[in-house]
Protein backbone atom coordinates (compact mmCIF):
# COMPACT_ATOMS: atom_id res chain seq x y z
CA UNK A 1 0.00 0.00 0.00
CA UNK A 2 2.96 2.32 0.56
CA UNK A 3 3.78 2.04 -3.16
CA UNK A 4 0.25 3.18 -4.02
CA UNK A 5 0.56 6.17 -1.70
CA UNK A 6 3.90 7.13 -3.21
CA UNK A 7 2.57 6.78 -6.77
CA UNK A 8 -0.43 8.94 -5.84
CA UNK A 9 1.80 11.54 -4.20
CA UNK A 10 4.32 11.85 -7.02
CA UNK A 11 1.79 11.79 -9.86
CA UNK A 12 -0.27 14.37 -8.02
CA UNK A 13 2.73 16.67 -7.61
CA UNK A 14 3.78 16.31 -11.24
CA UNK A 15 0.37 17.12 -12.68
CA UNK A 16 -1.04 19.48 -10.01
CA UNK A 17 0.00 22.74 -11.74
CA UNK A 18 -1.62 21.77 -15.05
CA UNK A 19 -4.72 20.44 -13.30
CA UNK A 20 -5.16 23.76 -11.51
CA UNK A 21 -4.65 25.62 -14.80
CA UNK A 22 -7.21 23.41 -16.57
CA UNK A 23 -9.69 23.92 -13.73
CA UNK A 24 -9.25 27.71 -13.81
CA UNK A 25 -9.41 27.87 -17.61
CA UNK A 26 -12.51 25.69 -17.51
CA UNK A 27 -14.12 28.21 -15.18
CA UNK A 28 -13.40 31.20 -17.41
CA UNK A 29 -14.49 29.24 -20.48
CA UNK A 30 -17.68 28.15 -18.73
CA UNK A 31 -18.59 31.79 -18.10
CA UNK A 32 -17.47 32.85 -21.59
CA UNK A 33 -14.88 35.27 -20.22
CA UNK A 34 -12.45 34.37 -22.98
CA UNK A 35 -14.79 35.95 -25.57
CA UNK A 36 -14.84 39.44 -24.06
CA UNK A 37 -13.42 42.56 -25.71
CA UNK A 38 -10.28 42.69 -23.56
CA UNK A 39 -9.75 38.95 -23.27
CA UNK A 40 -6.92 38.38 -25.76
CA UNK A 41 -4.75 36.87 -23.01
CA UNK A 42 -7.57 34.58 -21.86
CA UNK A 43 -8.30 33.54 -25.44
CA UNK A 44 -4.63 32.80 -26.04
CA UNK A 45 -4.30 30.87 -22.77
CA UNK A 46 -7.42 28.90 -23.74
CA UNK A 47 -5.60 27.59 -26.82
CA UNK A 48 -3.54 25.40 -24.49
CA UNK A 49 -6.72 23.87 -23.15
CA UNK A 50 -8.65 23.59 -26.39
CA UNK A 51 -5.85 22.97 -28.87
CA UNK A 52 -7.53 25.42 -31.27
CA UNK A 53 -5.81 28.26 -33.02
CA UNK A 54 -6.84 31.83 -32.40
CA UNK A 55 -7.12 34.28 -35.29
CA UNK A 56 -6.17 37.86 -34.60
CA UNK A 57 -7.73 40.93 -36.20
CA UNK A 58 -4.82 41.17 -38.64
CA UNK A 59 -5.42 37.58 -39.76
CA UNK A 60 -2.48 36.07 -37.90
CA UNK A 61 -2.98 32.68 -36.34
CA UNK A 62 -1.53 31.91 -32.94
CA UNK A 63 -1.81 29.29 -30.26
CA UNK A 64 0.22 28.14 -27.28
CA UNK A 65 -0.24 24.44 -27.93
CA UNK A 66 2.41 22.14 -29.39
CA UNK A 67 2.72 18.42 -30.08
CA UNK A 68 4.89 17.96 -26.99
CA UNK A 69 2.42 19.87 -24.83
CA UNK A 70 -0.43 17.75 -26.21
CA UNK A 71 1.46 14.59 -25.21
CA UNK A 72 2.06 16.07 -21.77
CA UNK A 73 -1.67 16.79 -21.48
CA UNK A 74 -2.44 13.19 -22.48
CA UNK A 75 -0.01 12.07 -19.77
CA UNK A 76 -1.70 14.44 -17.34
CA UNK A 77 -5.11 12.99 -18.16
CA UNK A 78 -3.83 9.45 -17.69
CA UNK A 79 -2.08 10.49 -14.47
CA UNK A 80 -5.30 12.11 -13.24
CA UNK A 81 -7.25 8.94 -13.98
CA UNK A 82 -4.65 6.83 -12.17
CA UNK A 83 -4.40 9.13 -9.15
CA UNK A 84 -8.19 9.29 -8.93
CA UNK A 85 -8.43 5.50 -8.91
CA UNK A 86 -5.62 5.34 -6.34
CA UNK A 87 -7.42 7.95 -4.23
CA UNK A 88 -10.65 5.94 -4.29
CA UNK A 89 -8.76 2.74 -3.39
CA UNK A 90 -7.06 4.58 -0.51
CA UNK A 91 -10.40 6.03 0.64
CA UNK A 92 -11.90 2.55 0.89
CA UNK A 93 -8.76 1.04 2.39
CA UNK A 94 -8.00 3.70 5.01
CA UNK A 95 -11.25 5.57 5.39
CA UNK A 96 -14.65 4.44 6.45
CA UNK A 97 -16.05 2.24 3.69
CA UNK A 98 -19.61 3.49 4.11
CA UNK A 99 -18.66 7.18 3.93
CA UNK A 100 -16.45 6.55 0.89
CA UNK A 101 -19.29 4.65 -0.79
CA UNK A 102 -21.78 7.45 -0.12
CA UNK A 103 -19.38 10.10 -1.45
CA UNK A 104 -18.56 8.05 -4.53
CA UNK A 105 -22.25 7.43 -5.21
CA UNK A 106 -22.98 11.14 -4.79
CA UNK A 107 -20.18 11.97 -7.23
CA UNK A 108 -21.91 9.81 -9.84
CA UNK A 109 -25.56 10.51 -9.05
CA UNK A 110 -25.47 14.32 -8.69
CA UNK A 111 -24.03 15.06 -12.17
CA UNK A 112 -26.11 12.27 -13.73
CA UNK A 113 -29.26 13.74 -12.17
CA UNK A 114 -28.41 17.24 -13.39
CA UNK A 115 -27.85 15.91 -16.92
CA UNK A 116 -31.14 14.01 -16.86
CA UNK A 117 -32.99 17.07 -15.57
CA UNK A 118 -31.54 19.10 -18.45
CA UNK A 119 -32.43 16.41 -21.00
CA UNK A 120 -36.04 16.05 -19.89
CA UNK A 121 -36.80 19.66 -18.95
C-alpha positions as CSV (number, residue, x, y, z in Angstrom):
1,X,0.0,0.0,0.0
2,X,3.0,2.3,0.6
3,X,3.8,2.0,-3.2
4,X,0.2,3.2,-4.0
5,X,0.6,6.2,-1.7
6,X,3.9,7.1,-3.2
7,X,2.6,6.8,-6.8
8,X,-0.4,8.9,-5.8
9,X,1.8,11.5,-4.2
10,X,4.3,11.8,-7.0
11,X,1.8,11.8,-9.9
12,X,-0.3,14.4,-8.0
13,X,2.7,16.7,-7.6
14,X,3.8,16.3,-11.2
15,X,0.4,17.1,-12.7
16,X,-1.0,19.5,-10.0
17,X,0.0,22.7,-11.7
18,X,-1.6,21.8,-15.1
19,X,-4.7,20.4,-13.3
20,X,-5.2,23.8,-11.5
21,X,-4.7,25.6,-14.8
22,X,-7.2,23.4,-16.6
23,X,-9.7,23.9,-13.7
24,X,-9.3,27.7,-13.8
25,X,-9.4,27.9,-17.6
26,X,-12.5,25.7,-17.5
27,X,-14.1,28.2,-15.2
28,X,-13.4,31.2,-17.4
29,X,-14.5,29.2,-20.5
30,X,-17.7,28.1,-18.7
31,X,-18.6,31.8,-18.1
32,X,-17.5,32.8,-21.6
33,X,-14.9,35.3,-20.2
34,X,-12.4,34.4,-23.0
35,X,-14.8,35.9,-25.6
36,X,-14.8,39.4,-24.1
37,X,-13.4,42.6,-25.7
38,X,-10.3,42.7,-23.6
39,X,-9.7,39.0,-23.3
40,X,-6.9,38.4,-25.8
41,X,-4.7,36.9,-23.0
42,X,-7.6,34.6,-21.9
43,X,-8.3,33.5,-25.4
44,X,-4.6,32.8,-26.0
45,X,-4.3,30.9,-22.8
46,X,-7.4,28.9,-23.7
47,X,-5.6,27.6,-26.8
48,X,-3.5,25.4,-24.5
49,X,-6.7,23.9,-23.1
50,X,-8.7,23.6,-26.4
51,X,-5.8,23.0,-28.9
52,X,-7.5,25.4,-31.3
53,X,-5.8,28.3,-33.0
54,X,-6.8,31.8,-32.4
55,X,-7.1,34.3,-35.3
56,X,-6.2,37.9,-34.6
57,X,-7.7,40.9,-36.2
58,X,-4.8,41.2,-38.6
59,X,-5.4,37.6,-39.8
60,X,-2.5,36.1,-37.9
61,X,-3.0,32.7,-36.3
62,X,-1.5,31.9,-32.9
63,X,-1.8,29.3,-30.3
64,X,0.2,28.1,-27.3
65,X,-0.2,24.4,-27.9
66,X,2.4,22.1,-29.4
67,X,2.7,18.4,-30.1
68,X,4.9,18.0,-27.0
69,X,2.4,19.9,-24.8
70,X,-0.4,17.8,-26.2
71,X,1.5,14.6,-25.2
72,X,2.1,16.1,-21.8
73,X,-1.7,16.8,-21.5
74,X,-2.4,13.2,-22.5
75,X,0.0,12.1,-19.8
76,X,-1.7,14.4,-17.3
77,X,-5.1,13.0,-18.2
78,X,-3.8,9.4,-17.7
79,X,-2.1,10.5,-14.5
80,X,-5.3,12.1,-13.2
81,X,-7.3,8.9,-14.0
82,X,-4.6,6.8,-12.2
83,X,-4.4,9.1,-9.2
84,X,-8.2,9.3,-8.9
85,X,-8.4,5.5,-8.9
86,X,-5.6,5.3,-6.3
87,X,-7.4,8.0,-4.2
88,X,-10.6,5.9,-4.3
89,X,-8.8,2.7,-3.4
90,X,-7.1,4.6,-0.5
91,X,-10.4,6.0,0.6
92,X,-11.9,2.5,0.9
93,X,-8.8,1.0,2.4
94,X,-8.0,3.7,5.0
95,X,-11.3,5.6,5.4
96,X,-14.7,4.4,6.4
97,X,-16.0,2.2,3.7
98,X,-19.6,3.5,4.1
99,X,-18.7,7.2,3.9
100,X,-16.5,6.6,0.9
101,X,-19.3,4.6,-0.8
102,X,-21.8,7.4,-0.1
103,X,-19.4,10.1,-1.4
104,X,-18.6,8.0,-4.5
105,X,-22.2,7.4,-5.2
106,X,-23.0,11.1,-4.8
107,X,-20.2,12.0,-7.2
108,X,-21.9,9.8,-9.8
109,X,-25.6,10.5,-9.0
110,X,-25.5,14.3,-8.7
111,X,-24.0,15.1,-12.2
112,X,-26.1,12.3,-13.7
113,X,-29.3,13.7,-12.2
114,X,-28.4,17.2,-13.4
115,X,-27.9,15.9,-16.9
116,X,-31.1,14.0,-16.9
117,X,-33.0,17.1,-15.6
118,X,-31.5,19.1,-18.5
119,X,-32.4,16.4,-21.0
120,X,-36.0,16.0,-19.9
121,X,-36.8,19.7,-19.0
